[in-house]
Amino acid sequence: QLWDSSVSIPHFDYHEVMKDDWALLLWLDKMLELGVVIIDNVPKNRESFQALIERIGPIQERYHPTHIFTLDTANKLAGNIHHAYQYMKRLDNHTDHVSYNVPPRLQFLGCIQYDNPDNDKQAYSTLVDGFKIVEVLRTQQPKFFELLTTEYVPTGRRRLGVEEKVSKHEIGTKKYQWETYHRQHVINLDETGEVYQIRHHEKDRVPLEVSPDKIQDLYAAYQAFTALAEAPEYNAEFLIAPGQVLVNDNWRLLHGRTAIHNPQLRRVLLGAYMKPETFRSRRRLLLGKKSGMSDIWLMGCSDRALEILADRTTI
């Protein structure tokens, strides 16, 4: 189901999905249908945030001291140049970790604090259905669509330090230094021609390696896609309130944030990622459980076959 700025994001209750497998399955099904859900009534602490994620499966490891990160508006110090912390600027819509060979599938953002004395200057999160704007591009500018599905756009990131505090014996070591580089299509299609993954992060894009006769057209195609990603009619804006966790499909949705012009606003988010195999595995196991059939019949079934078997029963 494709959507635009008028989307109504589905909500689930933390306590329900933590205790009820079928509520969890409905949540995962909605991730495939819309690419986004909000979990309400999550206790505002790191332990509950982690428990919610691990209800599906293990958190994806990062090249950091911790696999759960913190985004805090208090980190708007002049020395912090990471783009996610530059709160006075709009954070353009993007997908995360585009320079990985396989980007994370799910992104989790949980709000544990939001203090704002000025209701006219809020910190809005933004989401765009990448599959929707791909179809707009395919219809309106098919030449640009073809370029972004066939030409490779290189991306990379180089980091020699981390924002997190590390133990004394790790200071000065190279343990958390890392550099990534990957060439990929912005729009990735499956064998049937349907889009299955978007990779778009302007700040991670590095110089193009393309023949001179194509470079101008490729830049024009990239700019056209970026314009659609920032167009108001496709941008859903909303607040992540304390006690809520936003879960989005990083292969489908682009996410960002409006500029924050209120120096007194304090927003603290926790973030984490999940591998595609982990998400898919949990859903397959739940479908198998719902089918009531033994493992010998379930092993090797396609996702669609598992859905058909599970739909024979009611919950």
C-alpha positions as semicolon CSV with decimal commas, in nm:
position;residue;x (nm);y (nm);z (nm)
1;Q;0,000;0,000;0,000
2;L;0,163;0,323;-0,119
3;W;0,106;0,646;0,072
4;D;0,170;1,021;0,078
5;S;0,167;1,298;0,340
6;S;-0,189;1,210;0,448
7;V;-0,089;0,865;0,578
8;S;-0,234;0,744;0,908
9;I;0,045;0,560;1,087
10;P;-0,079;0,248;1,272
11;H;-0,019;0,231;1,648
12;F;0,041;-0,073;1,869
13;D;0,057;-0,099;2,247
14;Y;0,391;-0,198;2,401
15;H;0,237;-0,431;2,659
16;E;0,026;-0,608;2,396
17;V;0,311;-0,680;2,157
18;M;0,533;-0,789;2,445
19;K;0,291;-1,057;2,566
20;D;0,086;-1,155;2,260
21;D;0,247;-1,330;1,962
22;W;-0,045;-1,244;1,736
23;A;-0,017;-0,873;1,816
24;L;0,351;-0,905;1,729
25;L;0,264;-1,074;1,399
26;L;0,016;-0,798;1,313
27;W;0,290;-0,543;1,383
28;L;0,533;-0,720;1,149
29;D;0,263;-0,753;0,882
30;K;0,203;-0,378;0,899
31;M;0,575;-0,324;0,844
32;L;0,542;-0,502;0,510
33;E;0,217;-0,323;0,424
34;L;0,313;0,037;0,508
35;G;0,674;0,029;0,623
36;V;0,606;0,208;0,952
37;V;0,436;0,168;1,290
38;I;0,446;0,351;1,622
39;I;0,460;0,157;1,948
40;D;0,288;0,342;2,237
41;N;0,328;0,321;2,616
42;V;0,690;0,211;2,609
43;P;0,858;0,274;2,948
44;K;1,102;0,561;2,899
45;N;1,426;0,376;2,961
46;R;1,695;0,196;2,767
47;E;1,605;-0,148;2,905
48;S;1,246;-0,136;2,777
49;F;1,358;-0,002;2,440
50;Q;1,600;-0,292;2,407
51;A;1,338;-0,544;2,524
52;L;1,093;-0,424;2,257
53;I;1,348;-0,475;1,981
54;E;1,457;-0,813;2,113
55;R;1,093;-0,924;2,111
56;I;1,161;-0,961;1,738
57;G;1,526;-1,064;1,760
58;P;1,884;-0,949;1,823
59;I;1,984;-0,586;1,770
60;Q;2,216;-0,535;1,475
61;E;2,576;-0,470;1,573
62;R;2,738;-0,136;1,486
63;Y;3,095;-0,011;1,460
64;H;3,047;0,166;1,792
65;P;3,096;0,092;2,163
66;T;2,720;0,037;2,190
67;H;2,458;-0,100;1,951
68;I;2,193;0,138;2,091
69;F;2,275;0,502;2,019
70;T;2,145;0,829;2,165
71;L;2,037;1,140;1,973
72;D;2,024;1,429;2,219
73;T;1,970;1,795;2,133
74;A;2,209;1,874;2,419
75;N;2,485;1,755;2,183
76;K;2,461;2,064;1,963
77;L;2,810;2,173;2,061
78;A;3,025;2,344;1,802
79;G;3,273;2,058;1,805
80;N;3,015;1,795;1,716
81;I;3,006;1,791;1,337
82;H;2,799;1,473;1,286
83;H;2,506;1,575;1,064
84;A;2,247;1,401;1,284
85;Y;2,333;1,640;1,569
86;Q;2,325;1,965;1,368
87;Y;1,980;2,053;1,495
88;M;1,959;2,407;1,358
89;K;1,955;2,259;1,007
90;R;1,689;2,044;0,847
91;L;1,796;1,681;0,822
92;D;1,704;1,589;0,465
93;N;1,517;1,267;0,404
94;H;1,745;0,967;0,357
95;T;1,792;0,598;0,424
96;D;2,059;0,486;0,668
97;H;2,387;0,303;0,609
98;V;2,370;0,313;0,232
99;S;2,742;0,233;0,213
100;Y;2,695;-0,107;0,378
101;N;2,683;-0,410;0,150
102;V;2,349;-0,493;0,315
103;P;2,187;-0,196;0,496
104;P;1,980;-0,254;0,813
105;R;1,617;-0,342;0,742
106;L;1,443;-0,193;1,046
107;Q;1,524;0,130;1,226
108;F;1,394;0,193;1,580
109;L;1,373;0,545;1,726
110;G;1,236;0,577;2,079
111;C;1,167;0,906;2,256
112;I;1,256;0,907;2,626
113;Q;1,245;1,285;2,681
114;Y;1,081;1,581;2,507
115;D;1,074;1,916;2,683
116;N;0,963;2,217;2,483
117;P;0,835;2,543;2,634
118;D;0,749;2,684;2,289
119;N;0,469;2,497;2,113
120;D;0,530;2,697;1,794
121;K;0,880;2,554;1,749
122;Q;0,857;2,177;1,752
123;A;1,100;1,904;1,642
124;Y;0,905;1,720;1,374
125;S;1,018;1,390;1,231
126;T;0,956;1,335;0,861
127;L;0,886;1,017;0,665
128;V;0,849;0,956;0,292
129;D;0,729;0,638;0,123
130;G;1,020;0,569;-0,110
131;F;0,817;0,316;-0,307
132;K;0,555;0,585;-0,372
133;I;0,797;0,841;-0,511
134;V;0,965;0,570;-0,721
135;E;0,631;0,503;-0,891
136;V;0,583;0,878;-0,946
137;L;0,928;0,895;-1,105
138;R;0,861;0,583;-1,316
139;T;0,541;0,741;-1,451
140;Q;0,651;1,102;-1,495
141;Q;1,019;1,065;-1,587
142;P;1,085;0,711;-1,711
143;K;1,432;0,800;-1,842
144;F;1,541;0,911;-1,493
145;F;1,383;0,600;-1,343
146;E;1,585;0,380;-1,578
147;L;1,910;0,559;-1,493
148;L;1,860;0,521;-1,118
149;T;1,785;0,150;-1,157
150;T;2,081;0,073;-1,385
151;E;2,365;0,315;-1,304
152;Y;2,574;0,268;-0,991
153;V;2,604;0,552;-0,738
154;P;2,900;0,514;-0,498
155;T;2,864;0,597;-0,129
156;G;3,107;0,590;0,159
157;R;3,177;0,698;0,515
158;R;3,502;0,737;0,707
159;R;3,513;0,776;1,084
160;L;3,815;0,790;1,312
161;G;3,633;0,851;1,640
162;V;3,299;0,801;1,815
163;E;3,061;1,022;2,013
164;E;3,016;0,764;2,290
165;K;3,238;0,753;2,595
166;V;3,481;0,462;2,596
167;S;3,677;0,298;2,875
168;K;4,027;0,423;2,955
169;H;4,204;0,128;2,798
170;E;4,022;0,193;2,467
171;I;4,112;0,561;2,439
172;G;4,368;0,614;2,168
173;T;4,312;0,273;2,013
174;K;4,178;0,209;1,665
175;K;3,905;-0,027;1,780
176;Y;3,616;0,185;1,652
177;Q;3,774;0,335;1,343
178;W;3,606;0,226;1,025
179;E;3,553;0,315;0,661
180;T;3,289;0,191;0,420
181;Y;3,247;0,217;0,044
182;H;2,983;0,062;-0,177
183;R;2,847;0,110;-0,529
184;Q;2,476;0,050;-0,574
185;H;2,163;0,163;-0,753
186;V;1,951;0,428;-0,584
187;I;1,644;0,224;-0,685
188;N;1,683;-0,154;-0,665
189;L;1,440;-0,384;-0,847
190;D;1,365;-0,754;-0,807
191;E;1,339;-1,008;-1,090
192;T;0,979;-0,899;-1,162
193;G;1,071;-0,531;-1,197
194;E;0,923;-0,429;-0,863
195;V;1,121;-0,204;-0,631
196;Y;1,242;-0,374;-0,314
197;Q;1,504;-0,132;-0,179
198;I;1,590;0,239;-0,183
199;R;1,944;0,363;-0,110
200;H;1,958;0,741;-0,081
201;H;2,179;0,948;0,146
202;E;2,310;1,273;0,002
203;K;2,574;1,318;0,274
204;D;2,719;0,972;0,210
205;R;2,737;1,007;-0,167
206;V;3,094;1,024;-0,302
207;P;3,219;1,123;-0,652
208;L;3,041;0,943;-0,932
209;E;3,221;0,692;-1,151
210;V;3,023;0,701;-1,473
211;S;3,096;0,761;-1,840
212;P;3,108;1,131;-1,940
213;D;2,815;1,095;-2,178
214;K;2,587;0,986;-1,892
215;I;2,701;1,201;-1,602
216;Q;2,476;1,502;-1,665
217;D;2,169;1,285;-1,709
218;L;2,252;1,085;-1,395
219;Y;2,289;1,403;-1,189
220;A;1,956;1,525;-1,328
221;A;1,791;1,194;-1,237
222;Y;1,937;1,208;-0,886
223;Q;1,815;1,566;-0,841
224;A;1,467;1,469;-0,961
225;F;1,449;1,185;-0,709
226;T;1,576;1,413;-0,430
227;A;1,315;1,675;-0,519
228;L;1,039;1,414;-0,486
229;A;1,183;1,302;-0,152
230;E;1,156;1,658;-0,019
231;A;0,822;1,749;-0,181
232;P;0,561;1,846;0,084
233;E;0,289;1,630;-0,073
234;Y;0,489;1,315;0,006
235;N;0,631;1,419;0,345
236;A;0,448;1,301;0,658
237;E;0,542;1,522;0,956
238;F;0,474;1,419;1,316
239;L;0,613;1,432;1,668
240;I;0,762;1,129;1,839
241;A;0,628;1,170;2,192
242;P;0,793;1,037;2,509
243;G;0,699;0,672;2,550
244;Q;0,668;0,615;2,175
245;V;0,897;0,412;1,950
246;L;0,890;0,475;1,576
247;V;0,976;0,166;1,372
248;N;1,041;0,214;1,001
249;D;1,153;0,000;0,710
250;N;1,493;0,138;0,613
251;W;1,475;-0,036;0,275
252;R;1,153;0,146;0,185
253;L;1,112;0,470;0,379
254;L;1,323;0,783;0,382
255;H;1,334;0,965;0,714
256;G;1,450;1,307;0,831
257;R;1,376;1,593;1,069
258;T;1,273;1,956;1,050
259;A;1,516;2,221;1,169
260;I;1,500;2,301;1,541
261;H;1,508;2,676;1,605
262;N;1,424;2,662;1,975
263;P;1,741;2,655;2,191
264;Q;1,537;2,552;2,497
265;L;1,394;2,241;2,334
266;R;1,534;1,913;2,470
267;R;1,470;1,593;2,279
268;V;1,638;1,263;2,360
269;L;1,593;0,965;2,129
270;L;1,729;0,613;2,147
271;G;1,807;0,440;1,821
272;A;1,895;0,093;1,696
273;Y;1,879;-0,126;1,387
274;M;1,784;-0,479;1,287
275;K;1,911;-0,702;1,007
276;P;1,670;-0,808;0,731
277;E;1,718;-1,177;0,816
278;T;1,616;-1,118;1,179
279;F;1,292;-0,942;1,086
280;R;1,202;-1,199;0,822
281;S;1,290;-1,494;1,045
282;R;1,063;-1,383;1,332
283;R;0,771;-1,328;1,097
284;R;0,820;-1,669;0,933
285;L;0,832;-1,841;1,273
286;L;0,513;-1,667;1,383
287;L;0,335;-1,762;1,059
288;G;0,444;-2,121;1,110
289;K;0,317;-2,119;1,467
290;K;-0,017;-1,978;1,355
291;S;-0,053;-2,250;1,090
292;G;-0,047;-2,520;1,359
293;M;0,161;-2,748;1,137
294;S;0,473;-2,940;1,239
295;D;0,823;-2,825;1,153
296;I;0,876;-3,100;0,898
297;W;0,608;-2,943;0,676
298;L;0,706;-2,581;0,739
299;M;1,078;-2,591;0,664
300;G;1,153;-2,462;0,316
301;C;0,814;-2,301;0,257
302;S;0,817;-1,966;0,081
303;D;0,689;-1,663;0,270
304;R;0,375;-1,667;0,056
305;A;0,314;-2,037;0,130
306;L;0,348;-1,969;0,503
307;E;0,096;-1,684;0,476
308;I;-0,154;-1,915;0,304
309;L;-0,105;-2,187;0,566
310;A;-0,139;-1,937;0,851
311;D;-0,457;-1,787;0,704
312;R;-0,633;-2,124;0,737
313;T;-0,661;-2,058;1,110
314;T;-0,820;-1,779;1,310
315;I;-0,675;-1,598;1,610
